[in-house]
Amino acid sequence: MTSDKPAPMREIRFMDTTLRDGHQCLWATRMTSAMMLPIAEKLDRTGFEIIDLMSGVQFDVAIRHLKENPWERIRLMRERTTRTPLQANLRSKSVLSFDVLPDDINALWIERLVANGIRSVRAFDALNDMDNIVDSLRLVRKLGARAVGAVVFSESPVHTDALYVAKTRELIERAGVDAIMLKDASGLLTLDRLRTLVPALKQICGTIPLEFHSHALTGLAPLLYLEAARLGADQLHTCIAPLANGAAQPAVQTVARNLRAEGYEVNLDDALIADISTHFHQVAQQEGKPLGTPAEYDA
């Protein structure tokens, strides 16, 4: 007998941003290593393609406010996450501040990230000046790590689809990136714009994966994620509630449920996600930290 159940559509993969962007947006980056380590092994087994862990602000806050060694955080997390690569992020040529640093300092930073256990590095320049990140991405690949080049979305007369196509082509041709990320850090994207931009980028990317990253500031991001999947995005960046929504990324619980309802394959362990969610609910209650809540859409 043949089954009448339709075969699942293509798989949508996920990056978890809870330990990096989630608490950066909702808890002013004040999550300590002690709050992360108890759930690291469960996070590793959940099925995420990447765990986003560090950017410059995590190093800054760890030292300045939490009195922690951020390099030790990477090493401790690496010991507990043996399946899922950890990711770090580079902001142009300014590692920890807004000052432009010499190339050898940026190179040393990348070398130490990889030496301490980072296996994926994403680089972006807010003005999409790829001269500022191409050399870094080349070095990431030379060191054997996954290199992700980001194109940063903005709304202006010059930020056309053609501009983003040109910038994506530049990253692919000059840096040989392993993935392209469409970075909507301000939550400015709309459905109409997404419907022209994502297909244009997918055409340039070819077999190179396209990642989509937005923030739920206007309440649109959960819907944008579904539409991005329909349009061909390969990986979505989500948080685990309660460190989701608001200024952070959409909740993986909701996005995964909606994608499955549409027939997409989502290979995540919902039970482990629920355990991690419970852990952070308890941390928030104990520490008096806010919970992420969905934003009502306001045009």
Secondary structure, DSSP 8 states (H G I E B T S, - for coil): ----S-----B-EEEE-IIIIIHHHHSTT---HHHHGGGHHHHHHTT-SEEEEE-HHHHHHHHHTS---HHHHHHHHHHH-SSS-EEEEEETT-SSSSS---HHHHHHHHHHHHHTT--EEEEE-TT--GGGTHHHHHHHHHTT-EEEEEEE---STT--HHHHHHHHHHHHHHH--SEEEEEETT----HHHHHHHHHHHHHHHTTS-EEEEE-TTSS-HHHHHHHHHHHT--EEEEB-TTS-STTS--BHHHHHHHHHHTT-B----HHHHHHHHHHHHHHHHHHT-----------
